[in-house]
């Protein structure tokens, strides 16, 4: 299986009026949790591991699942300038037939806070079954069909990124005791 990237079908961002009327935007966690549950047949829980603040930047890392199967997430937010988006990256690990690296940016929407997000990059490696599950869940959760095209980096670069994030998760688990 080779890596590809999302080229069409990014989740739509709701208008401010839709947000005010209670129409929220489905979150990446909703999609990833369902994906993990469908591919593994088990439920997964969210766990925050690391919370750091350094010179106006807050970093939070955690995972959903267990140390062998699930997805790890990283969140980075500037504490001195709320006009800058909050960046998050999700990396799956141990899923049968699937690996995803997904970057999103949350935007502040006035009094609503970080109420909307945009996908800034999604790279996937999917076998036939996992691709069918992703297509179906993406449509159910986000209301659009994902289209994937050739990835700009080598397969090994993506595999290295997944491995590095998994190693970071293991180090975080050790330090959390």
HUFEN-V314035 format. One record per residue. N is the residue number from 1. RES is the residue in one small letter. SS is DSSP state (hx for helix, st for strand, lp for the rest). OMEGA is omega in whole degrees, 0 to 359 (NA if undefined). NEAR is the number of other C-alpha atoms within 8 Angstrom. Layout:
n=<N | N>
res=<RES | RES>
ss=<SS | SS>
omega=<OMEGA | OMEGA>
near=<NEAR | NEAR>
//
This chain:
n=<1 | 2 | 3 | 4 | 5 | 6 | 7 | 8 | 9 | 10 | 11 | 12 | 13 | 14 | 15 | 16 | 17 | 18 | 19 | 20 | 21 | 22 | 23 | 24 | 25 | 26 | 27 | 28 | 29 | 30 | 31 | 32 | 33 | 34 | 35 | 36 | 37 | 38 | 39 | 40 | 41 | 42 | 43 | 44 | 45 | 46 | 47 | 48 | 49 | 50 | 51 | 52 | 53 | 54 | 55 | 56 | 57 | 58 | 59 | 60 | 61 | 62 | 63 | 64 | 65 | 66 | 67 | 68 | 69 | 70 | 71 | 72 | 73 | 74 | 75 | 76 | 77 | 78 | 79 | 80 | 81 | 82 | 83 | 84 | 85 | 86 | 87 | 88 | 89 | 90 | 91 | 92 | 93 | 94 | 95 | 96 | 97 | 98 | 99 | 100 | 101 | 102 | 103 | 104 | 105 | 106 | 107 | 108 | 109 | 110 | 111 | 112 | 113 | 114 | 115 | 116 | 117 | 118 | 119 | 120 | 121 | 122 | 123 | 124 | 125 | 126 | 127 | 128 | 129 | 130 | 131 | 132 | 133 | 134 | 135 | 136 | 137 | 138 | 139 | 140 | 141 | 142 | 143 | 144 | 145 | 146 | 147 | 148 | 149 | 150 | 151 | 152 | 153 | 154 | 155 | 156 | 157 | 158 | 159 | 160 | 161 | 162 | 163 | 164 | 165 | 166 | 167 | 168 | 169 | 170 | 171 | 172 | 173 | 174 | 175 | 176 | 177>
res=<x | x | x | x | x | x | x | x | x | x | x | x | x | x | x | x | x | x | x | x | x | x | x | x | x | x | x | x | x | x | x | x | x | x | x | x | x | x | x | x | x | x | x | x | x | x | x | x | x | x | x | x | x | x | x | x | x | x | x | x | x | x | x | x | x | x | x | x | x | x | x | x | x | x | x | x | x | x | x | x | x | x | x | x | x | x | x | x | x | x | x | x | x | x | x | x | x | x | x | x | x | x | x | x | x | x | x | x | x | x | x | x | x | x | x | x | x | x | x | x | x | x | x | x | x | x | x | x | x | x | x | x | x | x | x | x | x | x | x | x | x | x | x | x | x | x | x | x | x | x | x | x | x | x | x | x | x | x | x | x | x | x | x | x | x | x | x | x | x | x | x | x | x | x | x | x | x>
ss=<lp | lp | lp | st | st | st | st | st | lp | lp | lp | lp | lp | lp | lp | hx | hx | hx | hx | hx | lp | lp | lp | lp | lp | lp | lp | hx | hx | hx | hx | hx | hx | hx | hx | hx | hx | hx | hx | hx | lp | lp | lp | lp | lp | st | st | st | st | st | st | st | st | st | lp | lp | st | st | st | st | st | st | st | st | st | lp | lp | lp | lp | st | st | st | st | st | st | st | st | st | lp | lp | lp | lp | lp | lp | lp | st | st | st | st | st | st | st | st | lp | lp | lp | lp | st | st | st | st | st | st | st | st | st | st | st | lp | hx | hx | hx | lp | st | st | st | st | st | st | st | st | st | st | st | st | st | lp | hx | hx | hx | hx | hx | hx | hx | hx | hx | hx | hx | hx | hx | hx | hx | lp | lp | lp | lp | st | st | st | st | lp | lp | lp | lp | hx | hx | hx | hx | hx | hx | hx | hx | hx | hx | hx | hx | hx | hx | hx | hx | hx | hx | hx | hx | hx | hx | lp>
omega=<177 | 179 | 174 | 181 | 176 | 180 | 179 | 175 | 176 | 180 | 180 | 178 | 180 | 176 | 178 | 179 | 177 | 178 | 180 | 181 | 175 | 179 | 182 | 180 | 177 | 184 | 175 | 179 | 181 | 179 | 185 | 178 | 179 | 179 | 179 | 181 | 181 | 182 | 183 | 181 | 180 | 175 | 181 | 180 | 180 | 179 | 177 | 183 | 188 | 176 | 183 | 172 | 179 | 173 | 174 | 177 | 178 | 179 | 177 | 176 | 178 | 179 | 173 | 183 | 176 | 184 | 182 | 184 | 176 | 175 | 177 | 178 | 177 | 179 | 181 | 183 | 176 | 183 | 183 | 181 | 182 | 175 | 178 | 181 | 171 | 184 | 176 | 175 | 180 | 179 | 179 | 176 | 175 | 180 | 179 | 175 | 185 | 169 | 179 | 169 | 188 | 178 | 178 | 177 | 177 | 179 | 173 | 179 | 178 | 181 | 181 | 180 | 180 | 190 | 181 | 180 | 174 | 176 | 180 | 176 | 176 | 175 | 184 | 168 | 188 | 169 | 186 | 180 | 181 | 178 | 178 | 179 | 179 | 180 | 182 | 182 | 180 | 179 | 180 | 185 | 188 | 177 | 179 | 181 | 179 | 173 | 183 | 179 | 182 | 179 | 181 | 181 | 178 | 177 | 182 | 178 | 178 | 178 | 177 | 179 | 178 | 181 | 179 | 180 | 178 | 176 | 177 | 177 | 179 | 178 | 178 | 179 | 179 | 183 | 179 | 175 | NA>
near=<5 | 6 | 13 | 11 | 12 | 14 | 9 | 8 | 9 | 10 | 9 | 6 | 8 | 10 | 6 | 7 | 6 | 10 | 11 | 7 | 6 | 6 | 8 | 8 | 8 | 8 | 6 | 6 | 6 | 9 | 12 | 9 | 10 | 9 | 11 | 14 | 11 | 9 | 10 | 8 | 7 | 7 | 7 | 11 | 6 | 8 | 7 | 9 | 11 | 10 | 9 | 7 | 8 | 6 | 4 | 8 | 11 | 13 | 12 | 12 | 12 | 13 | 14 | 12 | 12 | 8 | 7 | 7 | 10 | 15 | 12 | 15 | 11 | 11 | 12 | 11 | 11 | 12 | 8 | 6 | 6 | 8 | 6 | 8 | 11 | 12 | 11 | 12 | 11 | 12 | 13 | 14 | 12 | 8 | 12 | 7 | 10 | 11 | 13 | 11 | 13 | 12 | 12 | 12 | 12 | 13 | 13 | 12 | 10 | 5 | 4 | 7 | 8 | 10 | 12 | 11 | 10 | 11 | 11 | 8 | 10 | 11 | 12 | 12 | 12 | 13 | 9 | 7 | 8 | 12 | 9 | 8 | 11 | 9 | 10 | 8 | 11 | 13 | 11 | 8 | 9 | 9 | 8 | 10 | 9 | 12 | 8 | 9 | 8 | 7 | 9 | 4 | 6 | 8 | 8 | 6 | 8 | 10 | 8 | 8 | 8 | 13 | 8 | 8 | 10 | 10 | 8 | 8 | 12 | 9 | 8 | 10 | 9 | 7 | 6 | 7 | 4>
//
